[in-house]
Amino acid sequence: MDKKHENRKKDDKDPVEPKPEKNEAEEELVPEETVTLKQDEFQQVRDHITKLEGERDEMKNLAQRVQADFDNFRRRNASVYADSLAEGERNVIKELLPVIDNFERALNNSENVDQNYVEVYKQLMDVLTKKGLEEIDASGKFDPELHNAVMQGESDDAESGDILEVFQKGYKVKDRIIRHSMVKVAK
């Protein structure tokens, strides 16, 4: 072998001494310098630490209150949003009620109604029914919460308070009345 190879083999065989690794816990435990305090200085430091701990606890409580307030705000806003959306749907349906009335008048008073109009009416009613529209029942006894009595009349067959005739249908959306039935009531 030549000298270069011998030197390389010598270098490979020389063990490299590893540096001793320091444990993180050991590093934290070793103080950099030691300070000697008098009794009153020690008490001042302890009081300062107690004060800081109190401020920390106060800030933690404040953060928890703010978080709770925000959660309540978010829930309240979700409720307001849902109520506003439902109110908007009811308002749109209420605006469409005269259209429904006109369709029904046309269908009831005309003998030759184009089948296309009938289909459009059915489709409109299907969509509104899916949104929660229900017709208020106007048969039987008068109920002031559901019906609006615009006339009273005499009838031999009906008892007092019975509905004799319906002038305009009433509707509700998801148990909320959007228009009372206009009816004639027996005396």
Disulfide bonds with the S-S distance in Angstrom:
none
